[in-house]
Amino acid sequence: MITDAKNGLFEGICMYDNDRFSRSTKDVLNIMDELFLYGVKLHIYNLRHIDIYSDQGRFILTNFAAFSEFFRGQLASKIRVGVKQKMKNEWFGQAPYGYKVLSDVVGNRKKNTRLVENPEEQKTLTQMNELREEGKSYSEIATYLNEQKIKTRYTREDKKSSWYSTTVRNILIRREVVINDKKEET
């Protein structure tokens, strides 16, 4: 792209967000300056009301680029932790509906983190699957669960949480869960 810019093949680059261009603050500013020398301007949709070539606009772009770089680092860190867990053949993350996460505590550390069935949620999951097989829509299933006062995972003593068609759909779309190296159909 830099070579094409040197050769004058285009006058601008349009992007939705600055992190689609680069997630490095240094690269965004250096490449923006280099392209500007060749008569090419960046047009960033999310910053469309800001002149990124003014002092104030450059300051705003620098901050947005710094946030993008920071979040990229955060995501990379989370991925590394998840990969470590996977290498140990341990569960990492939130348990899918119908299951709960169980760990053994050795000293101050959690070991052997795994999924185990949650009997109450398994019953609800079975009901949901049966209703779906009867031809009920996701919305009808959600209405049924709410009418039967079946609690969602997120119902608390002080707050009531309802079932929604999208929640039911997301739960039922997930068909396989790997538990202790065995795939189970849900």
C-alpha positions in Angstrom: 0.0 0.0 0.0 2.9 2.4 0.8 4.4 1.6 -2.7 1.1 2.4 -4.4 0.8 5.6 -2.3 4.3 6.6 -3.5 3.2 6.0 -7.1 0.1 8.2 -6.6 -2.4 5.4 -7.3 -4.9 6.6 -4.7 -5.6 9.7 -2.5 -7.2 8.2 0.6 -7.8 5.2 2.8 -11.2 4.7 4.3 -11.7 2.6 7.4 -14.4 2.1 10.0 -12.1 2.4 13.1 -8.5 3.2 13.6 -7.8 -0.2 15.0 -8.6 -1.7 11.6 -5.6 0.2 10.3 -3.2 -0.7 13.1 -3.2 -1.5 16.8 0.1 0.1 17.4 0.2 3.8 18.3 3.6 4.2 16.8 2.6 2.6 13.5 -0.6 4.6 13.2 1.2 7.9 13.6 4.3 7.0 11.5 2.3 5.5 8.6 -0.2 8.4 8.7 2.7 10.9 8.4 4.4 8.9 5.6 1.1 8.6 3.6 0.4 12.3 4.1 3.8 13.0 2.4 2.5 11.2 -0.7 -0.8 13.1 -0.7 -2.8 10.2 0.9 -5.2 11.0 3.7 -6.8 8.6 6.2 -10.5 8.8 6.6 -11.7 7.1 9.8 -15.5 6.7 10.1 -15.6 6.7 13.9 -13.7 9.9 13.9 -15.5 11.5 11.0 -16.2 14.8 12.8 -12.6 15.2 13.9 -9.8 16.5 11.7 -7.1 14.0 12.6 -4.5 16.3 10.9 -5.0 19.2 13.3 -3.2 19.2 16.7 -6.3 18.4 18.6 -7.3 15.7 16.2 -3.9 14.1 16.3 -4.1 14.1 20.1 -7.5 12.3 19.9 -6.2 9.8 17.4 -3.2 9.1 19.5 -5.4 8.3 22.5 -7.6 6.0 20.5 -4.6 4.2 19.1 -3.2 3.9 22.6 -6.4 2.3 23.8 -6.4 -0.1 20.8 -2.9 -1.1 21.6 -3.7 -1.6 25.3 -6.8 -3.7 24.5 -4.8 -5.8 22.1 -2.3 -6.5 24.9 -5.1 -7.4 27.3 -6.6 -9.8 24.8 -3.3 -11.5 24.1 -2.8 -12.0 27.8 -6.2 -13.6 28.2 -5.6 -15.9 25.3 -2.3 -17.0 26.8 -4.0 -17.9 30.0 -6.7 -19.8 28.2 -4.1 -21.7 26.1 -2.2 -22.7 29.3 -5.4 -24.1 30.7 -6.2 -26.0 27.5 -2.6 -27.5 27.5 -3.3 -28.8 31.0 -6.6 -30.3 29.7 -8.5 -28.2 32.2 -11.7 -26.2 31.6 -11.3 -22.4 31.3 -14.1 -19.9 31.2 -17.7 -19.9 32.1 -19.6 -23.2 32.1 -22.2 -23.6 29.4 -25.8 -23.9 30.5 -26.4 -27.3 32.1 -23.0 -27.6 33.6 -20.9 -26.0 36.4 -17.2 -25.6 36.9 -15.6 -27.7 39.6 -12.0 -27.5 40.8 -9.9 -29.2 43.4 -8.0 -26.7 45.7 -4.5 -27.8 46.5 -2.8 -25.3 48.7 -3.9 -21.9 47.4 -4.3 -23.1 43.8 -7.1 -24.6 41.8 -6.2 -27.9 40.1 -8.1 -30.3 37.9 -10.7 -27.6 36.8 -13.4 -29.4 34.9 -17.1 -29.3 33.9 -19.7 -31.4 35.8 -23.4 -31.6 35.1 -25.7 -29.3 37.0 -28.7 -31.6 37.7 -31.3 -28.7 37.9 -30.1 -27.1 34.7 -29.9 -30.5 33.0 -33.6 -31.0 33.7 -34.4 -27.6 32.2 -32.2 -28.3 29.2 -34.0 -31.6 28.6 -37.4 -29.7 28.7 -36.1 -27.1 26.3 -34.9 -29.8 23.8 -38.3 -31.7 24.1 -40.3 -28.5 23.5 -38.1 -27.7 20.5 -38.6 -31.2 19.1 -42.3 -30.7 19.4 -41.9 -27.7 17.0 -42.1 -24.9 19.6 -40.3 -21.7 18.7 -37.6 -20.2 20.8 -40.0 -17.5 21.9 -42.7 -20.1 22.9 -40.1 -22.0 24.9 -39.0 -18.9 26.7 -42.6 -18.0 27.5 -43.2 -21.6 28.8 -40.1 -21.4 31.1 -41.2 -18.0 32.4 -44.7 -19.3 33.1 -43.4 -22.3 34.9 -41.2 -19.9 37.0 -38.1 -21.8 36.1 -35.1 -19.7 37.2 -32.4 -18.6 34.9 -28.8 -19.1 35.8 -28.7 -15.4 36.7 -31.8 -15.1 39.0 -30.8 -13.7 42.4 -32.8 -13.5 45.6 -33.2 -9.7 45.1 -33.7 -9.7 41.3 -35.9 -11.6 38.9 -34.3 -12.6 35.6 -36.5 -13.8 32.7 -36.0 -16.2 29.8 -35.7 -14.7 26.4 -35.9 -16.3 22.9 -32.3 -15.4 22.1 -31.1 -17.0 25.4 -33.0 -20.2 24.6 -31.7 -20.2 21.0 -28.1 -19.7 22.1 -28.4 -22.5 24.6 -30.0 -24.9 22.2 -27.7 -24.2 19.3 -24.7 -25.4 21.3 -24.9 -29.1 20.7 -21.6 -30.6 22.0 -19.7 -30.1 25.2 -16.4 -31.8 25.9 -16.3 -33.2 29.4 -13.2 -35.0 30.5 -12.1 -35.6 26.9 -15.5 -37.1 25.9 -18.0 -35.3 23.7 -21.5 -35.1 25.0 -24.6 -34.2 23.1 -26.8 -31.5 24.7 
